Amino acid sequence: MRRGTQEGAMASRLLHRLRHALAGDGPGEAAASPEAEQFPESSELEDDDAEGLSSRLSGTLSFTSAEDDEDDEDEDEDDAEAGPDPLPLGDGTSGEDAERSPPPDGQRGSQLLARQLQDFWKKSRNTLTPQRLLFEVTSANVVKDPPSKYVLYTLAVIGPGPPDCQPAQISRRYSDFERLHRNLQRQFRGPMAAISFPRKRLRRNFTAETIARRSRAFEQFLGHLQAVPELRHAPDLQDFFVLPELRRAQSLTCTGLYREALALWATAWQLQAQLGTPSGPDRPLLTLAGLAVCHQELEDPGEARACCEKALQLLGDKSLHPLLAPFLEAHVRLSWRLGLDKRQSEARLQALQEAGLTPTPPPSLKELLIKEVLD
C-alpha cells in the first residue's frame, strides 16, 4: 500500500510538471522565486533518498541492474561504440525491483503512472506546444564491452515543435555528460557555479540506486543549462546533442548502410530544429545532404528532392558555397526523374559553371559527405 501511495504521488508530480511545461508557466517563469527561476528543483539532487527517487522514476525509467558488482571500477572514459539496444519503455523495472517482480500495488501504481502520462500527453499535444525543452531519461543499460563497462542512458528530448512530433531520442554515457560539464565550467565559470552535477563514485556505479539518481540528475542538469540563455546557445551543448549522431550517420552512409543512417540523420535534423541555434554553420546543410543521399539510395526520390529544396532555401544566393552546385545538380536530376519543373535549378547551375565557380559536372552530395570532416 505504501508503494502504491508513492506511485500516486509520483504521477501527480510528473503530471504537474508536464502541464506547466506545456503551458509555459512552470518553474522558470516570472511567478517563481529568483532561485527557482534559474534552477528549478535543484535541491532534489542532494535531498532525495535513493528509495524515494527510484519510486518517482518507476514506470518511466527502465534499466538493467548490477548490484552485485560492488567492486567494479568507475566507468571507462574511452568512447566505445554503443552496446545493446536500450530497454524500451515499460519493458523493465527500476530501483530495488530490477531483479524481482514488484508487488501488486507497485504494478498497479506503475501502470497508473504510465497510463496517466500517456493520456494527458495525447489530449494536450494537439492543443499545446511546450515552451521549452524537456528531458527525460527513459532507459539505462549496463553495457559490457571488455575491457570497458559503462551505463548507456537513453534520453528523450521533448518539444518545442509540431504537436504530433515524437520526441527525439539519443544515447549518452556518464563520460559524455561529464565532458560537457567540464567544458562548460571552463568557459562559463559564473553561470555554471550554481549548477549541480552528479559526482563520480569509486564503487557501486552500476547499482539500480546509483543509475536512478544519476538519471534524475542528468535530466535536471540539462534543464538547468536550458534555463540560462548564455549556456543554452553554447557550442559545446549543441555538440553534445547533435555531433555523435552526425558522425555515426556519416559513417553509416559511407559504408552503404542507408536505412540505419537515415534514422540518425533524421534525429540530428529534429534536434537541430528543437535546439533552435545552429550547431555549426554548415551542419543543417550537411544533415540535409545526408537525408537526400539516403532517401535517393532507398528509392524515395520525392523525399530526396524535398531535402534538396530545403537546402537551396537555406543557401539563398550564396553562390560560392561548396554545397550549392551539388544540391542544384541533385535537384535537377531528381526533378527530371519525377517529371517536375527543373528549369530554375538548371539555369542556376549552368550560370555557376559558366562563371567557373564549379566544375562540370559538379561533385555529388555523396562525394562531399565522404570528404567532410566533422569536428
VEXDREN-2710 file (C-alpha; in Angstrom, 1 decimal):
% VEXDREN-2710
k/r/px/py/pz
1/MET/0.0/0.0/0.0
2/ARG/2.8/2.4/0.8
3/ARG/4.4/1.8/-2.6
4/GLY/1.0/2.5/-4.3
5/THR/0.8/5.8/-2.4
6/GLN/4.3/6.7/-3.6
7/GLU/3.4/5.9/-7.2
8/GLY/0.3/8.1/-7.0
9/ALA/2.2/11.0/-5.6
10/MET/4.8/10.5/-8.3
11/ALA/2.2/10.5/-11.0
12/SER/0.8/13.8/-9.6
13/ARG/4.2/15.5/-9.5
14/LEU/5.1/14.5/-13.1
15/LEU/1.7/15.4/-14.5
16/HIS/2.1/18.8/-12.7
17/ARG/5.5/19.4/-14.3
18/LEU/4.3/18.3/-17.7
19/ARG/1.2/20.6/-17.6
20/HIS/3.4/23.6/-16.5
21/ALA/6.0/22.9/-19.2
22/LEU/3.4/22.6/-21.9
23/ALA/1.6/25.8/-20.7
24/GLY/4.9/27.7/-20.3
25/ASP/4.2/28.7/-16.7
26/GLY/6.3/26.2/-14.8
27/PRO/9.5/26.8/-12.9
28/GLY/11.5/29.4/-14.6
29/GLU/8.6/31.8/-15.2
30/ALA/8.0/35.2/-13.6
31/ALA/5.9/33.8/-10.8
32/ALA/8.7/31.7/-9.4
33/SER/11.2/32.8/-6.9
34/PRO/14.6/34.0/-8.2
35/GLU/16.3/30.8/-7.2
36/ALA/13.7/28.6/-8.9
37/GLU/13.7/30.8/-11.9
38/GLN/17.2/29.8/-12.8
39/PHE/17.5/26.3/-11.4
40/PRO/14.2/24.5/-10.7
41/GLU/14.3/21.6/-8.3
42/SER/18.0/21.9/-7.7
43/SER/17.6/20.8/-4.1
44/GLU/16.3/17.4/-5.2
45/LEU/19.8/16.4/-6.3
46/GLU/21.1/16.4/-2.7
47/ASP/18.0/15.8/-0.6
48/ASP/16.3/12.8/-2.2
49/ASP/17.0/9.4/-0.8
50/ALA/17.6/6.6/-3.2
51/GLU/14.3/4.8/-2.4
52/GLY/12.1/7.9/-3.0
53/LEU/14.0/8.7/-6.2
54/SER/13.6/5.2/-7.5
55/SER/9.9/5.3/-6.7
56/ARG/9.4/8.6/-8.7
57/LEU/11.2/7.1/-11.7
58/SER/9.3/3.8/-11.6
59/GLY/7.2/3.3/-14.7
60/THR/9.3/5.9/-16.6
61/LEU/12.9/4.7/-16.3
62/SER/13.8/1.1/-17.0
63/PHE/17.3/-0.2/-16.7
64/THR/19.4/-3.3/-16.1
65/SER/20.9/-3.8/-12.6
66/ALA/24.3/-4.9/-11.5
67/GLU/24.0/-4.6/-7.7
68/ASP/26.4/-7.5/-7.1
69/ASP/29.3/-5.7/-8.8
70/GLU/30.3/-3.6/-5.9
71/ASP/34.0/-3.8/-6.7
72/ASP/33.7/-2.5/-10.3
73/GLU/35.9/0.4/-11.2
74/ASP/34.5/3.7/-12.4
75/GLU/33.1/3.9/-15.9
76/ASP/35.7/3.8/-18.7
77/GLU/36.4/7.1/-20.3
78/ASP/37.0/5.7/-23.8
79/ASP/34.3/6.4/-26.3
80/ALA/33.4/2.8/-27.2
81/GLU/30.6/2.0/-29.6
82/ALA/27.2/1.7/-28.1
83/GLY/26.3/-1.8/-26.9
84/PRO/22.9/-3.5/-26.8
85/ASP/19.8/-1.5/-27.6
86/PRO/18.4/0.3/-24.6
87/LEU/15.5/-1.3/-22.9
88/PRO/12.2/0.0/-24.3
89/LEU/9.8/2.0/-22.1
90/GLY/7.9/-0.3/-19.8
91/ASP/9.9/-3.5/-20.6
92/GLY/11.9/-3.4/-17.4
93/THR/11.6/-2.4/-13.8
94/SER/13.5/0.1/-11.7
95/GLY/15.0/0.7/-8.3
96/GLU/15.3/-2.3/-6.0
97/ASP/12.7/-4.2/-8.0
98/ALA/15.1/-4.6/-11.0
99/GLU/15.6/-8.3/-10.4
100/ARG/12.3/-9.4/-8.9
101/SER/8.6/-8.9/-9.7
102/PRO/7.0/-5.9/-7.9
103/PRO/4.1/-6.4/-5.5
104/PRO/0.6/-6.0/-7.0
105/ASP/0.3/-2.4/-5.5
106/GLY/3.6/-1.4/-7.2
107/GLN/2.5/-2.9/-10.5
108/ARG/-0.8/-1.0/-10.4
109/GLY/0.9/2.2/-9.4
110/SER/3.5/2.0/-12.2
111/GLN/0.8/1.2/-14.8
112/LEU/-1.4/4.0/-13.5
113/LEU/1.5/6.5/-13.8
114/ALA/2.3/5.4/-17.4
115/ARG/-1.4/5.5/-18.4
116/GLN/-1.9/8.9/-16.8
117/LEU/1.1/10.4/-18.6
118/GLN/0.1/8.9/-21.9
119/ASP/-3.5/10.0/-21.7
120/PHE/-2.5/13.5/-20.7
121/TRP/0.1/13.8/-23.5
122/LYS/-2.4/12.6/-26.1
123/LYS/-5.0/15.1/-25.0
124/SER/-2.7/18.0/-24.7
125/ARG/-0.2/17.6/-27.6
126/ASN/-2.7/18.7/-30.2
127/THR/-3.5/21.9/-28.4
128/LEU/-0.4/22.9/-26.5
129/THR/3.2/23.3/-27.5
130/PRO/6.0/23.1/-24.9
131/GLN/7.6/26.4/-24.4
132/ARG/11.0/25.0/-23.5
133/LEU/12.8/21.7/-24.0
134/LEU/12.1/18.9/-21.6
135/PHE/14.5/16.0/-20.9
136/GLU/13.7/12.5/-19.7
137/VAL/15.9/9.5/-19.3
138/THR/13.6/6.7/-20.5
139/SER/16.0/3.8/-20.1
140/ALA/19.5/2.9/-19.0
141/ASN/21.6/-0.2/-19.9
142/VAL/24.7/-1.6/-18.3
143/VAL/27.0/-2.4/-21.3
144/LYS/29.9/-4.8/-21.0
145/ASP/32.4/-4.3/-23.8
146/PRO/35.7/-5.7/-22.5
147/PRO/37.7/-4.2/-21.1
148/SER/35.1/-1.4/-20.7
149/LYS/31.9/-1.4/-18.7
150/TYR/29.6/1.6/-18.7
151/VAL/26.0/2.7/-18.4
152/LEU/24.2/3.9/-21.6
153/TYR/21.4/6.4/-20.8
154/THR/18.7/6.9/-23.4
155/LEU/17.4/10.5/-23.3
156/ALA/14.2/11.7/-24.8
157/VAL/14.2/15.4/-25.9
158/ILE/10.6/16.7/-25.9
159/GLY/9.4/19.9/-27.7
160/PRO/9.2/22.6/-28.7
161/GLY/8.0/21.6/-32.2
162/PRO/4.9/20.4/-34.0
163/PRO/2.4/18.9/-31.6
164/ASP/2.4/15.5/-33.3
165/CYS/6.2/15.2/-33.4
166/GLN/7.6/12.3/-31.5
167/PRO/10.5/13.1/-29.0
168/ALA/14.0/12.7/-30.4
169/GLN/16.0/10.1/-28.6
170/ILE/19.7/10.0/-28.1
171/SER/22.0/7.7/-26.1
172/ARG/24.9/9.1/-23.9
173/ARG/27.3/7.8/-21.3
174/TYR/28.3/9.3/-18.0
175/SER/31.6/10.4/-19.6
176/ASP/29.7/12.3/-22.3
177/PHE/27.7/14.3/-19.6
178/GLU/30.9/14.8/-17.6
179/ARG/32.8/16.1/-20.6
180/LEU/30.0/18.6/-21.3
181/HIS/30.0/19.8/-17.7
182/ARG/33.8/20.2/-17.7
183/ASN/33.9/22.1/-20.9
184/LEU/31.1/24.5/-19.9
185/GLN/32.8/25.1/-16.5
186/ARG/36.0/26.2/-18.3
187/GLN/34.1/28.7/-20.5
188/PHE/31.3/29.9/-18.2
189/ARG/32.5/29.8/-14.6
190/GLY/29.9/32.3/-13.3
191/PRO/26.7/30.7/-14.7
192/MET/28.0/27.1/-14.1
193/ALA/28.8/27.8/-10.4
194/ALA/25.3/27.1/-9.2
195/ILE/24.6/24.1/-11.5
196/SER/24.9/20.7/-9.8
197/PHE/26.3/17.6/-11.4
198/PRO/26.4/14.0/-10.1
199/ARG/29.8/13.2/-8.6
200/LYS/31.9/10.2/-9.7
201/ARG/31.9/7.2/-7.4
202/LEU/34.7/4.8/-6.8
203/ARG/32.3/1.9/-6.2
204/ARG/28.7/0.9/-6.9
205/ASN/28.5/2.8/-10.2
206/PHE/26.2/0.1/-11.6
207/THR/23.6/-0.3/-8.9
208/ALA/20.0/0.5/-9.5
209/GLU/20.0/3.3/-7.0
210/THR/23.0/5.0/-8.5
211/ILE/21.6/4.7/-12.0
212/ALA/18.3/6.1/-10.9
213/ARG/19.8/9.0/-9.1
214/ARG/22.1/9.9/-12.0
215/SER/19.2/9.7/-14.5
216/ARG/17.2/12.2/-12.4
217/ALA/20.3/14.4/-12.0
218/PHE/21.1/14.3/-15.8
219/GLU/17.5/15.5/-16.5
220/GLN/17.8/18.4/-14.1
221/PHE/21.4/19.2/-15.3
222/LEU/20.2/19.6/-18.9
223/GLY/17.1/21.5/-17.8
224/HIS/19.2/24.0/-15.8
225/LEU/21.5/24.5/-18.8
226/GLN/18.5/25.3/-21.0
227/ALA/17.2/27.8/-18.4
228/VAL/20.3/30.0/-18.8
229/PRO/20.4/31.7/-22.3
230/GLU/24.2/32.1/-22.2
231/LEU/24.6/28.3/-21.7
232/ARG/21.6/27.3/-23.9
233/HIS/23.4/28.6/-27.0
234/ALA/26.9/27.3/-26.1
235/PRO/28.5/25.4/-29.0
236/ASP/29.5/22.6/-26.6
237/LEU/25.9/22.0/-25.6
238/GLN/24.9/21.9/-29.3
239/ASP/27.7/19.4/-29.9
240/PHE/26.5/17.2/-27.1
241/PHE/23.1/16.7/-28.7
242/VAL/24.0/16.6/-32.4
243/LEU/27.6/15.7/-33.1
244/PRO/27.6/12.0/-32.2
245/GLU/24.5/11.4/-34.3
246/LEU/26.1/13.2/-37.3
247/ARG/29.4/11.3/-37.1
248/ARG/27.7/7.9/-36.9
249/ALA/25.2/8.8/-39.7
250/GLN/28.1/9.9/-41.9
251/SER/30.0/6.7/-41.2
252/LEU/26.9/4.5/-42.0
253/THR/26.2/6.4/-45.2
254/CYS/29.8/6.0/-46.4
255/THR/29.6/2.2/-45.8
256/GLY/26.2/1.9/-47.6
257/LEU/24.0/1.3/-44.6
258/TYR/21.5/3.8/-45.8
259/ARG/18.4/2.8/-43.8
260/GLU/20.3/2.9/-40.4
261/ALA/22.0/6.2/-41.5
262/LEU/18.6/7.7/-42.4
263/ALA/17.3/7.3/-38.9
264/LEU/20.3/9.1/-37.4
265/TRP/20.2/11.9/-40.0
266/ALA/16.5/12.4/-39.2
267/THR/17.3/12.6/-35.4
268/ALA/20.1/15.1/-36.0
269/TRP/17.8/17.3/-38.1
270/GLN/15.0/17.2/-35.5
271/LEU/17.4/18.0/-32.7
272/GLN/18.8/21.0/-34.6
273/ALA/15.3/22.3/-35.1
274/GLN/14.4/21.8/-31.5
275/LEU/17.6/23.5/-30.2
276/GLY/16.9/26.5/-32.3
277/THR/20.5/27.6/-32.6
278/PRO/22.6/26.1/-35.5
279/SER/25.2/23.8/-34.1
280/GLY/27.6/24.8/-36.8
281/PRO/27.4/27.0/-39.9
282/ASP/27.1/24.0/-42.3
283/ARG/25.6/21.3/-40.1
284/PRO/22.0/21.8/-41.2
285/LEU/23.1/21.7/-44.8
286/LEU/25.2/18.6/-44.2
287/THR/22.3/16.9/-42.5
288/LEU/20.0/17.7/-45.4
289/ALA/22.7/16.3/-47.8
290/GLY/22.8/13.1/-45.7
291/LEU/19.0/12.8/-45.8
292/ALA/18.9/13.4/-49.6
293/VAL/21.5/10.8/-50.3
294/CYS/19.8/8.2/-48.1
295/HIS/16.3/8.8/-49.5
296/GLN/17.7/8.6/-53.0
297/GLU/19.6/5.4/-52.4
298/LEU/16.4/3.9/-50.8
299/GLU/14.4/4.8/-53.9
300/ASP/12.4/7.7/-52.4
301/PRO/13.2/10.5/-54.9
302/GLY/10.3/12.6/-53.7
303/GLU/11.7/13.0/-50.2
304/ALA/15.2/13.4/-51.6
305/ARG/14.1/16.3/-53.8
306/ALA/12.3/17.9/-50.8
307/CYS/15.5/17.8/-48.8
308/CYS/17.3/19.5/-51.7
309/GLU/14.7/22.2/-51.9
310/LYS/15.1/22.9/-48.2
311/ALA/18.8/23.2/-48.6
312/LEU/18.5/25.5/-51.5
313/GLN/16.2/27.8/-49.5
314/LEU/18.9/27.8/-46.7
315/LEU/21.6/28.6/-49.2
316/GLY/19.8/31.5/-50.7
317/ASP/22.1/33.5/-53.0
318/LYS/25.4/32.1/-51.6
319/SER/26.9/31.3/-55.0
320/LEU/30.3/30.5/-53.5
321/HIS/29.1/27.9/-51.1
322/PRO/30.7/24.4/-51.9
323/LEU/27.4/22.7/-51.4
324/LEU/25.3/24.9/-53.7
325/ALA/26.3/23.2/-57.0
326/PRO/25.9/19.6/-55.7
327/PHE/22.4/20.4/-54.3
328/LEU/21.4/22.1/-57.6
329/GLU/22.7/19.1/-59.6
330/ALA/20.8/16.6/-57.4
331/HIS/17.6/18.8/-57.6
332/VAL/17.8/18.9/-61.4
333/ARG/18.3/15.1/-61.7
334/LEU/15.5/14.3/-59.2
335/SER/13.1/16.7/-60.8
336/TRP/13.8/15.1/-64.2
337/ARG/13.1/11.7/-62.7
338/LEU/9.8/12.8/-61.2
339/GLY/8.7/14.8/-64.2
340/LEU/8.8/18.1/-62.3
341/ASP/10.0/21.6/-63.3
342/LYS/13.8/21.8/-63.2
343/ARG/14.4/24.9/-65.3
344/GLN/15.3/27.3/-62.5
345/SER/17.8/25.0/-60.9
346/GLU/19.2/24.0/-64.3
347/ALA/19.7/27.7/-65.2
348/ARG/21.4/28.5/-61.9
349/LEU/23.7/25.5/-62.2
350/GLN/24.7/26.5/-65.7
351/ALA/25.4/30.0/-64.6
352/LEU/27.8/28.7/-61.9
353/GLN/29.6/26.5/-64.4
354/GLU/30.0/29.3/-67.0
355/ALA/31.4/31.6/-64.3
356/GLY/34.0/28.9/-63.4
357/LEU/32.6/28.6/-59.8
358/THR/32.1/24.9/-60.0
359/PRO/33.5/22.1/-62.2
360/THR/31.4/20.3/-64.9
361/PRO/30.0/18.0/-63.6
362/PRO/29.9/19.2/-60.0
363/PRO/30.8/16.8/-57.2
364/SER/27.9/14.7/-55.9
365/LEU/26.4/15.1/-52.5
366/LYS/27.7/11.7/-51.5
367/GLU/31.2/12.6/-52.5
368/LEU/31.1/15.7/-50.3
369/LEU/29.7/13.7/-47.4
370/ILE/32.6/11.2/-47.6
371/LYS/35.2/14.0/-47.6
372/GLU/33.6/16.2/-44.9
373/VAL/35.4/16.2/-41.5
374/LEU/33.0/16.6/-38.6
375/ASP/34.6/18.3/-35.5
END
